[in-house]
Amino acid sequence: MQDNLTPLEIDALTEIFNIGIGRAAHSLNQMVSQTVDLTIPEIEILPNKEAKQKLDFDTEMEISAVTQRFSGDFQGQALLMFSKENGLQLVGLLLGNKIPIEDLSELEQDSLVEIGNVILNACFGTVINFLQSSISIEMPEFVQGNINKIFTYSSDNDWSLYIKVKFSLPSQQIAGHISFIMDITSLEVFQESVRKFVFGITNKAGS
């Protein structure tokens, strides 16, 4: 599993997710009072223990997350995570900063679920389209707590597709993290889908 994807396959996957994130940014720009630029600086496939460490959340830090389960050709759980502070900043932007920060917590859940729904569905839709996969997605849910409550998995054999997302706005920088947690069987199916996609592209380019 160490050679899970080649650099070319990772580049292709990064480009696919960048397209999805671009669609999400377009939707968010219609929701918030400022222009939102989303970028993906890195994508990695890692054992869950390593992916958890990459998140760089202190065990005492409060995290706000949106989670969405998916099933089909491959299955697992998608997570969009922010520090509580960043989550509240994003909610404030969504609401046009018209509400005092101390009152935002009451609106945080619905607002972040809406943001998470936009981002995760844009990612899912783009990936499913490019990889020609069949996936069903459950309704998103809001979860809050420390990293040990948010990032859970049933087996050390589970792996994560880890993606760091940067939200760039005129007034501030907000970092979010996306993880797609999959069991090893689902990950292998996902990897094979990526390989077929890249093989198809390189064959067309060479013909």
C-alpha positions as CSV (number, residue, x, y, z in Angstrom):
1,M,0.0,0.0,0.0
2,Q,3.0,2.3,0.2
3,D,3.0,2.7,-3.6
4,N,-0.7,3.5,-3.6
5,L,-0.7,6.0,-6.4
6,T,2.0,7.3,-8.7
7,P,2.9,11.0,-8.8
8,L,1.0,11.3,-12.1
9,E,-2.1,9.7,-10.6
10,I,-1.9,12.0,-7.5
11,D,-1.6,15.0,-9.9
12,A,-4.6,13.8,-11.8
13,L,-6.6,13.4,-8.6
14,T,-5.5,16.8,-7.4
15,E,-6.7,18.3,-10.6
16,I,-10.1,16.5,-10.3
17,F,-10.6,17.8,-6.8
18,N,-9.4,21.3,-7.8
19,I,-12.2,21.4,-10.4
20,G,-14.7,20.3,-7.7
21,I,-13.4,22.9,-5.2
22,G,-13.6,25.5,-8.0
23,R,-17.3,24.7,-8.4
24,A,-17.7,24.9,-4.6
25,A,-16.0,28.3,-4.5
26,H,-18.4,29.6,-7.2
27,S,-21.4,28.5,-5.1
28,L,-19.9,29.9,-1.9
29,N,-19.3,33.3,-3.6
30,Q,-23.0,33.5,-4.1
31,M,-23.6,32.7,-0.4
32,V,-21.1,35.0,1.3
33,S,-20.5,38.7,1.3
34,Q,-16.9,38.4,0.1
35,T,-15.1,36.6,-2.8
36,V,-13.9,33.2,-1.6
37,D,-10.9,31.6,-3.3
38,L,-10.4,27.9,-2.5
39,T,-7.2,26.1,-3.2
40,I,-5.9,22.5,-2.6
41,P,-2.2,22.6,-1.8
42,E,-1.9,18.9,-1.2
43,I,-3.6,15.5,-1.5
44,E,-2.2,12.4,0.2
45,I,-3.4,8.8,0.8
46,L,-2.3,7.9,4.3
47,P,-3.1,5.4,7.1
48,N,-5.6,7.0,9.4
49,K,-3.1,7.5,12.2
50,E,-0.9,9.5,9.9
51,A,-3.8,11.5,8.5
52,K,-5.0,12.3,12.0
53,Q,-1.6,13.7,12.8
54,K,-1.6,15.8,9.6
55,L,-4.7,17.6,10.7
56,D,-2.5,19.3,13.3
57,F,-5.4,19.8,15.8
58,D,-4.3,19.7,19.4
59,T,-6.2,17.1,21.4
60,E,-7.8,19.8,23.6
61,M,-8.8,22.0,20.6
62,E,-12.5,22.3,19.9
63,I,-13.3,21.3,16.3
64,S,-16.4,22.0,14.2
65,A,-17.0,19.4,11.5
66,V,-19.5,18.4,8.9
67,T,-19.6,14.7,8.2
68,Q,-21.3,12.8,5.3
69,R,-21.4,9.0,4.7
70,F,-21.2,7.6,1.2
71,S,-21.6,4.1,-0.2
72,G,-21.6,2.5,-3.6
73,D,-18.5,1.5,-5.7
74,F,-16.5,2.6,-2.6
75,Q,-17.8,3.6,0.8
76,G,-16.8,5.5,3.8
77,Q,-17.1,8.8,5.6
78,A,-16.3,12.3,4.4
79,L,-15.3,15.0,6.9
80,L,-14.9,18.7,6.5
81,M,-13.1,20.1,9.6
82,F,-12.3,23.5,11.0
83,S,-11.1,24.8,14.3
84,K,-14.1,26.2,16.2
85,E,-12.6,29.7,15.7
86,N,-12.3,29.3,11.9
87,G,-15.7,27.8,11.7
88,L,-17.3,30.8,13.5
89,Q,-15.3,33.1,11.2
90,L,-16.7,31.3,8.1
91,V,-20.3,31.5,9.5
92,G,-19.8,35.2,10.2
93,L,-18.9,35.7,6.5
94,L,-21.8,33.6,5.4
95,L,-24.1,35.9,7.4
96,G,-22.4,39.1,6.3
97,N,-20.9,39.8,9.7
98,K,-24.2,41.3,10.8
99,I,-24.4,39.2,14.0
100,P,-22.1,39.6,17.0
101,I,-19.5,36.8,17.3
102,E,-20.9,35.8,20.7
103,D,-24.3,35.0,19.1
104,L,-22.9,33.0,16.1
105,S,-22.7,29.7,18.0
106,E,-26.5,29.4,17.8
107,L,-26.4,29.6,14.0
108,E,-23.1,27.7,13.5
109,Q,-24.6,24.3,13.0
110,D,-27.0,25.1,10.2
111,S,-24.6,27.4,8.5
112,L,-21.6,25.0,8.5
113,V,-23.8,22.2,7.4
114,E,-24.8,24.3,4.4
115,I,-21.2,25.2,3.7
116,G,-20.1,21.5,4.1
117,N,-22.9,20.4,1.9
118,V,-21.8,22.7,-0.9
119,I,-18.1,21.7,-0.6
120,L,-18.5,18.0,-0.1
121,N,-21.1,17.6,-2.8
122,A,-19.0,19.6,-5.3
123,C,-16.1,17.2,-4.6
124,F,-18.2,14.1,-4.8
125,G,-20.0,15.2,-7.9
126,T,-16.8,16.0,-9.7
127,V,-15.0,12.8,-8.6
128,I,-17.9,10.6,-9.5
129,N,-18.2,12.2,-12.9
130,F,-14.5,11.9,-13.8
131,L,-14.0,8.4,-12.4
132,Q,-17.4,7.2,-13.7
133,S,-18.3,5.8,-10.3
134,S,-21.7,5.1,-8.7
135,I,-22.0,6.6,-5.2
136,S,-24.9,7.4,-2.9
137,I,-24.4,10.2,-0.4
138,E,-26.3,10.6,2.9
139,M,-27.4,13.9,4.4
140,P,-24.6,15.9,6.1
141,E,-24.4,16.1,9.8
142,F,-22.8,18.6,12.2
143,V,-20.4,17.3,14.8
144,Q,-18.4,19.2,17.4
145,G,-15.7,18.1,19.8
146,N,-12.0,17.3,20.0
147,I,-10.1,15.4,17.3
148,N,-10.6,12.0,19.1
149,K,-14.3,12.5,18.9
150,I,-14.4,13.8,15.3
151,F,-11.8,11.6,13.6
152,T,-12.8,8.1,14.4
153,Y,-12.3,4.8,12.5
154,S,-12.9,1.2,13.2
155,S,-9.7,-0.5,12.1
156,D,-6.0,0.3,11.8
157,N,-6.3,-1.0,8.2
158,D,-8.5,2.0,7.3
159,W,-7.0,4.7,5.2
160,S,-7.8,8.3,4.5
161,L,-7.7,10.4,1.4
162,Y,-6.4,13.6,3.1
163,I,-6.9,17.0,1.5
164,K,-6.0,20.4,2.9
165,V,-8.1,23.2,1.7
166,K,-7.3,26.9,2.0
167,F,-10.0,29.5,2.1
168,S,-8.6,32.8,0.9
169,L,-10.7,35.9,1.5
170,P,-9.8,39.6,1.2
171,S,-10.0,40.0,5.0
172,Q,-8.5,36.7,6.3
173,Q,-7.2,33.2,5.7
174,I,-9.2,30.2,6.9
175,A,-7.8,26.7,6.8
176,G,-10.1,23.7,6.4
177,H,-9.3,20.0,6.2
178,I,-11.1,17.3,4.2
179,S,-10.7,13.6,4.9
180,F,-12.4,10.7,3.1
181,I,-12.0,7.7,5.4
182,M,-12.3,4.4,3.6
183,D,-11.7,0.8,4.5
184,I,-8.9,-1.0,2.6
185,T,-11.3,-2.6,0.1
186,S,-12.9,0.6,-0.8
187,L,-9.6,2.4,-1.1
188,E,-8.3,-0.3,-3.5
189,V,-11.5,0.2,-5.7
190,F,-11.0,4.0,-5.5
191,Q,-7.3,3.7,-6.5
192,E,-8.1,1.4,-9.4
193,S,-10.7,3.9,-10.6
194,V,-8.1,6.7,-10.5
195,R,-5.6,4.4,-12.5
196,K,-8.2,3.7,-15.1
197,F,-8.9,7.4,-15.5
198,V,-5.2,8.3,-15.9
199,F,-4.7,5.3,-18.3
200,G,-7.5,6.6,-20.4
201,I,-6.1,10.1,-20.5
202,T,-2.5,9.0,-21.3
203,N,-3.8,6.7,-24.1
204,K,-5.8,9.4,-25.7
205,A,-2.8,11.8,-25.5
206,G,-0.5,9.2,-27.1
207,S,-2.8,8.2,-29.9
